[in-house]
Amino acid sequence: MFGMAETPATDGAAPRVTLFSRRDCHLCDTARRAVRAVCEPDGVAWAEVDIDTDPGLQDRYGELVPVVTVDGVQVGYWRIDPERIRSALH
């Protein structure tokens, strides 16, 4: 699945983890699996944003995708390490 994948927070808060990606990106597919593996078992809210839908995001992330942020802080790009996501969540 691609696009605005999301596991919503149960309390209505913004997602803690955001995956910035783009279509037809094999690294993004791998990053999506990593984010799901870390977030979904513990019910951590996450969202995926296609940077190509927003010129500002294209300018900011450009060729760095995939990029993962936790609570608004970038924790990885290109090759996403699930352990870095876990560490940032704790």
N, CA, C and O atoms as a GROMACS GRO file, in nm:
protein
  360
    1MET      N    1   0.084  -0.118   0.000
    1MET     CA    2   0.000   0.000   0.000
    1MET      C    3   0.089   0.124   0.000
    1MET      O    4   0.194   0.126   0.063
    2PHE      N    5   0.046   0.225  -0.070
    2PHE     CA    6   0.123   0.349  -0.075
    2PHE      C    7   0.032   0.467  -0.049
    2PHE      O    8  -0.089   0.462  -0.076
    3GLY      N    9   0.089   0.573   0.002
    3GLY     CA   10   0.014   0.694   0.023
    3GLY      C   11   0.002   0.726   0.169
    3GLY      O   12   0.101   0.721   0.242
    4MET      N   13  -0.116   0.759   0.212
    4MET     CA   14  -0.136   0.804   0.349
    4MET      C   15  -0.170   0.686   0.440
    4MET      O   16  -0.275   0.684   0.504
    5ALA      N   17  -0.080   0.589   0.446
    5ALA     CA   18  -0.098   0.479   0.540
    5ALA      C   19  -0.090   0.537   0.679
    5ALA      O   20  -0.010   0.626   0.706
    6GLU      N   21  -0.172   0.485   0.768
    6GLU     CA   22  -0.168   0.544   0.900
    6GLU      C   23  -0.226   0.449   1.003
    6GLU      O   24  -0.325   0.380   0.978
    7THR      N   25  -0.164   0.448   1.118
    7THR     CA   26  -0.220   0.385   1.236
    7THR      C   27  -0.250   0.500   1.331
    7THR      O   28  -0.159   0.554   1.392
    8PRO      N   29  -0.378   0.538   1.344
    8PRO     CA   30  -0.410   0.657   1.423
    8PRO      C   31  -0.387   0.637   1.572
    8PRO      O   32  -0.398   0.525   1.623
    9ALA      N   33  -0.355   0.745   1.639
    9ALA     CA   34  -0.340   0.742   1.784
    9ALA      C   35  -0.479   0.726   1.845
    9ALA      O   36  -0.576   0.784   1.795
   10THR      N   37  -0.489   0.649   1.950
   10THR     CA   38  -0.619   0.626   2.012
   10THR      C   39  -0.668   0.748   2.086
   10THR      O   40  -0.789   0.762   2.107
   11ASP      N   41  -0.579   0.838   2.126
   11ASP     CA   42  -0.621   0.957   2.199
   11ASP      C   43  -0.639   1.079   2.107
   11ASP      O   44  -0.658   1.190   2.156
   12GLY      N   45  -0.632   1.058   1.975
   12GLY     CA   46  -0.650   1.166   1.880
   12GLY      C   47  -0.525   1.249   1.856
   12GLY      O   48  -0.529   1.347   1.781
   13ALA      N   49  -0.414   1.214   1.919
   13ALA     CA   50  -0.289   1.287   1.902
   13ALA      C   51  -0.230   1.260   1.764
   13ALA      O   52  -0.267   1.164   1.696
   14ALA      N   53  -0.140   1.347   1.723
   14ALA     CA   54  -0.072   1.329   1.594
   14ALA      C   55   0.015   1.203   1.600
   14ALA      O   56   0.059   1.163   1.708
   15PRO      N   57   0.039   1.141   1.486
   15PRO     CA   58   0.125   1.023   1.484
   15PRO      C   59   0.265   1.056   1.537
   15PRO      O   60   0.318   1.163   1.509
   16ARG      N   61   0.323   0.964   1.613
   16ARG     CA   62   0.458   0.984   1.666
   16ARG      C   63   0.563   0.962   1.558
   16ARG      O   64   0.668   1.027   1.559
   17VAL      N   65   0.536   0.870   1.466
   17VAL     CA   66   0.633   0.834   1.363
   17VAL      C   67   0.576   0.875   1.228
   17VAL      O   68   0.461   0.848   1.196
   18THR      N   69   0.660   0.941   1.148
   18THR     CA   70   0.620   0.978   1.013
   18THR      C   71   0.725   0.926   0.916
   18THR      O   72   0.845   0.945   0.935
   19LEU      N   73   0.678   0.859   0.812
   19LEU     CA   74   0.762   0.811   0.703
   19LEU      C   75   0.736   0.901   0.583
   19LEU      O   76   0.625   0.904   0.530
   20PHE      N   77   0.839   0.974   0.540
   20PHE     CA   78   0.830   1.055   0.419
   20PHE      C   79   0.885   0.971   0.306
   20PHE      O   80   0.998   0.922   0.313
   21SER      N   81   0.805   0.954   0.202
   21SER     CA   82   0.841   0.862   0.094
   21SER      C   83   0.794   0.917  -0.040
   21SER      O   84   0.741   1.027  -0.050
   22ARG      N   85   0.816   0.836  -0.142
   22ARG     CA   86   0.762   0.869  -0.274
   22ARG      C   87   0.732   0.738  -0.347
   22ARG      O   88   0.782   0.632  -0.311
   23ARG      N   89   0.651   0.750  -0.448
   23ARG     CA   90   0.609   0.636  -0.529
   23ARG      C   91   0.730   0.578  -0.604
   23ARG      O   92   0.823   0.650  -0.641
   24ASP      N   93   0.725   0.447  -0.626
   24ASP     CA   94   0.828   0.377  -0.705
   24ASP      C   95   0.966   0.390  -0.642
   24ASP      O   96   1.065   0.411  -0.713
   25CYS      N   97   0.974   0.377  -0.512
   25CYS     CA   98   1.100   0.389  -0.438
   25CYS      C   99   1.119   0.259  -0.361
   25CYS      O  100   1.049   0.234  -0.263
   26HIS      N  101   1.215   0.177  -0.403
   26HIS     CA  102   1.234   0.049  -0.336
   26HIS      C  103   1.282   0.065  -0.192
   26HIS      O  104   1.247  -0.016  -0.107
   27LEU      N  105   1.361   0.168  -0.164
   27LEU     CA  106   1.402   0.193  -0.026
   27LEU      C  107   1.282   0.232   0.061
   27LEU      O  108   1.278   0.201   0.180
   28CYS      N  109   1.186   0.301   0.001
   28CYS     CA  110   1.065   0.340   0.074
   28CYS      C  111   0.982   0.216   0.111
   28CYS      O  112   0.924   0.210   0.219
   29ASP      N  113   0.978   0.119   0.021
   29ASP     CA  114   0.907  -0.006   0.051
   29ASP      C  115   0.970  -0.076   0.171
   29ASP      O  116   0.899  -0.126   0.259
   30THR      N  117   1.102  -0.080   0.174
   30THR     CA  118   1.174  -0.142   0.286
   30THR      C  119   1.152  -0.063   0.414
   30THR      O  120   1.131  -0.121   0.521
   31ALA      N  121   1.157   0.069   0.405
   31ALA     CA  122   1.136   0.155   0.521
   31ALA      C  123   0.996   0.137   0.578
   31ALA      O  124   0.978   0.135   0.700
   32ARG      N  125   0.896   0.125   0.491
   32ARG     CA  126   0.757   0.106   0.534
   32ARG      C  127   0.745  -0.022   0.617
   32ARG      O  128   0.677  -0.024   0.719
   33ARG      N  129   0.811  -0.128   0.572
   33ARG     CA  130   0.809  -0.254   0.647
   33ARG      C  131   0.874  -0.236   0.784
   33ARG      O  132   0.826  -0.290   0.883
   34ALA      N  133   0.984  -0.162   0.789
   34ALA     CA  134   1.054  -0.138   0.916
   34ALA      C  135   0.965  -0.058   1.012
   34ALA      O  136   0.956  -0.092   1.130
   35VAL      N  137   0.902   0.046   0.961
   35VAL     CA  138   0.815   0.129   1.046
   35VAL      C  139   0.699   0.046   1.099
   35VAL      O  140   0.667   0.052   1.218
   36ARG      N  141   0.636  -0.031   1.012
   36ARG     CA  142   0.526  -0.117   1.056
   36ARG      C  143   0.571  -0.216   1.162
   36ARG      O  144   0.503  -0.236   1.262
   37ALA      N  145   0.687  -0.277   1.140
   37ALA     CA  146   0.738  -0.378   1.234
   37ALA      C  147   0.763  -0.320   1.372
   37ALA      O  148   0.745  -0.388   1.473
   38VAL      N  149   0.804  -0.194   1.378
   38VAL     CA  150   0.831  -0.129   1.506
   38VAL      C  151   0.702  -0.075   1.568
   38VAL      O  152   0.678  -0.093   1.687
   39CYS      N  153   0.621  -0.008   1.489
   39CYS     CA  154   0.505   0.065   1.542
   39CYS      C  155   0.382  -0.021   1.568
   39CYS      O  156   0.322  -0.012   1.675
   40GLU      N  157   0.346  -0.103   1.474
   40GLU     CA  158   0.216  -0.170   1.484
   40GLU      C  159   0.204  -0.267   1.601
   40GLU      O  160   0.098  -0.269   1.664
   41PRO      N  161   0.305  -0.346   1.636
   41PRO     CA  162   0.288  -0.437   1.750
   41PRO      C  163   0.259  -0.364   1.882
   41PRO      O  164   0.189  -0.418   1.969
   42ASP      N  165   0.312  -0.244   1.897
   42ASP     CA  166   0.293  -0.168   2.021
   42ASP      C  167   0.185  -0.061   2.010
   42ASP      O  168   0.163   0.015   2.104
   43GLY      N  169   0.118  -0.055   1.895
   43GLY     CA  170   0.011   0.043   1.877
   43GLY      C  171   0.060   0.187   1.867
   43GLY      O  172  -0.014   0.280   1.900
   44VAL      N  173   0.183   0.205   1.821
   44VAL     CA  174   0.238   0.340   1.805
   44VAL      C  175   0.180   0.401   1.677
   44VAL      O  176   0.187   0.341   1.569
   45ALA      N  177   0.124   0.519   1.689
   45ALA     CA  178   0.065   0.587   1.574
   45ALA      C  179   0.173   0.629   1.476
   45ALA      O  180   0.276   0.685   1.516
   46TRP      N  181   0.150   0.603   1.346
   46TRP     CA  182   0.244   0.644   1.242
   46TRP      C  183   0.166   0.684   1.119
   46TRP      O  184   0.051   0.646   1.100
   47ALA      N  185   0.233   0.762   1.035
   47ALA     CA  186   0.172   0.807   0.910
   47ALA      C  187   0.278   0.807   0.801
   47ALA      O  188   0.397   0.821   0.829
   48GLU      N  189   0.233   0.790   0.679
   48GLU     CA  190   0.322   0.797   0.563
   48GLU      C  191   0.279   0.914   0.478
   48GLU      O  192   0.161   0.930   0.448
   49VAL      N  193   0.376   0.995   0.437
   49VAL     CA  194   0.348   1.114   0.357
   49VAL      C  195   0.428   1.106   0.227
   49VAL      O  196   0.550   1.089   0.229
   50ASP      N  197   0.359   1.119   0.115
   50ASP     CA  198   0.421   1.122  -0.017
   50ASP      C  199   0.475   1.263  -0.040
   50ASP      O  200   0.398   1.357  -0.056
   51ILE      N  201   0.608   1.278  -0.043
   51ILE     CA  202   0.667   1.412  -0.056
   51ILE      C  203   0.635   1.476  -0.190
   51ILE      O  204   0.641   1.598  -0.203
   52ASP      N  205   0.600   1.395  -0.290
   52ASP     CA  206   0.573   1.451  -0.422
   52ASP      C  207   0.438   1.522  -0.430
   52ASP      O  208   0.404   1.578  -0.534
   53THR      N  209   0.361   1.519  -0.321
   53THR     CA  210   0.234   1.590  -0.319
   53THR      C  211   0.248   1.730  -0.262
   53THR      O  212   0.151   1.805  -0.255
   54ASP      N  213   0.371   1.766  -0.220
   54ASP     CA  214   0.392   1.894  -0.154
   54ASP      C  215   0.529   1.951  -0.195
   54ASP      O  216   0.632   1.894  -0.159
   55PRO      N  217   0.531   2.061  -0.270
   55PRO     CA  218   0.658   2.119  -0.315
   55PRO      C  219   0.754   2.151  -0.199
   55PRO      O  220   0.876   2.138  -0.214
   56GLY      N  221   0.701   2.192  -0.084
   56GLY     CA  222   0.786   2.220   0.030
   56GLY      C  223   0.857   2.096   0.081
   56GLY      O  224   0.975   2.100   0.117
   57LEU      N  225   0.784   1.984   0.084
   57LEU     CA  226   0.846   1.858   0.126
   57LEU      C  227   0.946   1.809   0.022
   57LEU      O  228   1.049   1.752   0.057
   58GLN      N  229   0.916   1.831  -0.106
   58GLN     CA  230   1.012   1.796  -0.212
   58GLN      C  231   1.142   1.872  -0.191
   58GLN      O  232   1.250   1.815  -0.201
   59ASP      N  233   1.131   2.001  -0.163
   59ASP     CA  234   1.251   2.083  -0.140
   59ASP      C  235   1.327   2.037  -0.017
   59ASP      O  236   1.450   2.030  -0.018
   60ARG      N  237   1.254   2.004   0.088
   60ARG     CA  238   1.318   1.968   0.214
   60ARG      C  239   1.386   1.832   0.208
   60ARG      O  240   1.500   1.817   0.252
   61TYR      N  241   1.316   1.731   0.153
   61TYR     CA  242   1.368   1.594   0.157
   61TYR      C  243   1.427   1.544   0.027
   61TYR      O  244   1.513   1.456   0.028
   62GLY      N  245   1.384   1.599  -0.085
   62GLY     CA  246   1.441   1.568  -0.216
   62GLY      C  247   1.484   1.423  -0.233
   62GLY      O  248   1.402   1.332  -0.231
   63GLU      N  249   1.613   1.404  -0.249
   63GLU     CA  250   1.669   1.271  -0.274
   63GLU      C  251   1.701   1.194  -0.146
   63GLU      O  252   1.760   1.086  -0.153
   64LEU      N  253   1.664   1.246  -0.030
   64LEU     CA  254   1.692   1.176   0.096
   64LEU      C  255   1.592   1.065   0.127
   64LEU      O  256   1.619   0.980   0.212
   65VAL      N  257   1.478   1.064   0.060
   65VAL     CA  258   1.374   0.967   0.094
   65VAL      C  259   1.425   0.825   0.078
   65VAL      O  260   1.507   0.797  -0.009
   66PRO      N  261   1.376   0.736   0.161
   66PRO     CA  262   1.281   0.762   0.268
   66PRO      C  263   1.345   0.832   0.387
   66PRO      O  264   1.464   0.815   0.415
   67VAL      N  265   1.264   0.910   0.456
   67VAL     CA  266   1.305   0.978   0.579
   67VAL      C  267   1.204   0.940   0.686
   67VAL      O  268   1.084   0.939   0.662
   68VAL      N  269   1.254   0.909   0.806
   68VAL     CA  270   1.166   0.877   0.918
   68VAL      C  271   1.190   0.979   1.029
   68VAL      O  272   1.305   1.007   1.064
   69THR      N  273   1.080   1.032   1.083
   69THR     CA  274   1.089   1.119   1.199
   69THR      C  275   1.011   1.056   1.314
   69THR      O  276   0.911   0.986   1.293
   70VAL      N  277   1.058   1.081   1.436
   70VAL     CA  278   0.986   1.040   1.557
   70VAL      C  279   0.965   1.167   1.638
   70VAL      O  280   1.061   1.236   1.674
   71ASP      N  281   0.840   1.196   1.665
   71ASP     CA  282   0.805   1.318   1.738
   71ASP      C  283   0.867   1.442   1.672
   71ASP      O  284   0.910   1.534   1.740
   72GLY      N  285   0.870   1.441   1.539
   72GLY     CA  286   0.919   1.555   1.462
   72GLY      C  287   1.069   1.563   1.445
   72GLY      O  288   1.118   1.655   1.380
   73VAL      N  289   1.144   1.468   1.501
   73VAL     CA  290   1.290   1.468   1.491
   73VAL      C  291   1.333   1.358   1.394
   73VAL      O  292   1.294   1.243   1.408
   74GLN      N  293   1.413   1.396   1.295
   74GLN     CA  294   1.461   1.299   1.197
   74GLN      C  295   1.551   1.195   1.263
   74GLN      O  296   1.648   1.230   1.331
   75VAL      N  297   1.518   1.067   1.243
   75VAL     CA  298   1.597   0.960   1.300
   75VAL      C  299   1.664   0.872   1.195
   75VAL      O  300   1.741   0.782   1.228
   76GLY      N  301   1.634   0.898   1.068
   76GLY     CA  302   1.699   0.819   0.963
   76GLY      C  303   1.654   0.860   0.825
   76GLY      O  304   1.549   0.921   0.806
   77TYR      N  305   1.738   0.826   0.729
   77TYR     CA  306   1.704   0.845   0.588
   77TYR      C  307   1.775   0.739   0.507
   77TYR      O  308   1.868   0.675   0.555
   78TRP      N  309   1.732   0.721   0.383
   78TRP     CA  310   1.777   0.616   0.290
   78TRP      C  311   1.754   0.477   0.347
   78TRP      O  312   1.650   0.417   0.320
   79ARG      N  313   1.846   0.426   0.423
   79ARG     CA  314   1.831   0.292   0.481
   79ARG      C  315   1.788   0.308   0.626
   79ARG      O  316   1.866   0.352   0.711
   80ILE      N  317   1.664   0.271   0.653
   80ILE     CA  318   1.604   0.295   0.783
   80ILE      C  319   1.634   0.178   0.877
   80ILE      O  320   1.607   0.062   0.845
   81ASP      N  321   1.689   0.211   0.993
   81ASP     CA  322   1.725   0.112   1.095
   81ASP      C  323   1.613   0.104   1.198
   81ASP      O  324   1.587   0.201   1.269
   82PRO      N  325   1.545  -0.011   1.207
   82PRO     CA  326   1.437  -0.025   1.304
   82PRO      C  327   1.481   0.003   1.448
   82PRO      O  328   1.403   0.055   1.528
   83GLU      N  329   1.604  -0.029   1.482
   83GLU     CA  330   1.652  -0.006   1.619
   83GLU      C  331   1.660   0.144   1.651
   83GLU      O  332   1.636   0.184   1.765
   84ARG      N  333   1.693   0.224   1.553
   84ARG     CA  334   1.696   0.370   1.576
   84ARG      C  335   1.555   0.424   1.602
   84ARG      O  336   1.537   0.514   1.682
   85ILE      N  337   1.457   0.366   1.533
   85ILE     CA  338   1.319   0.407   1.557
   85ILE      C  339   1.279   0.366   1.699
   85ILE      O  340   1.223   0.447   1.774
   86ARG      N  341   1.307   0.242   1.736
   86ARG     CA  342   1.273   0.194   1.871
   86ARG      C  343   1.337   0.281   1.978
   86ARG      O  344   1.272   0.319   2.074
   87SER      N  345   1.465   0.311   1.961
   87SER     CA  346   1.536   0.393   2.060
   87SER      C  347   1.474   0.532   2.072
   87SER      O  348   1.461   0.585   2.182
   88ALA      N  349   1.435   0.589   1.960
   88ALA     CA  350   1.376   0.723   1.962
   88ALA      C  351   1.238   0.723   2.027
   88ALA      O  352   1.195   0.825   2.081
   89LEU      N  353   1.170   0.612   2.023
   89LEU     CA  354   1.037   0.602   2.082
   89LEU      C  355   1.042   0.588   2.234
   89LEU      O  356   0.941   0.612   2.301
   90HIS      N  357   1.155   0.550   2.288
   90HIS     CA  358   1.165   0.529   2.434
   90HIS      C  359   1.236   0.640   2.504
   90HIS      O  360   1.252   0.635   2.626
   0.00000   0.00000   0.00000
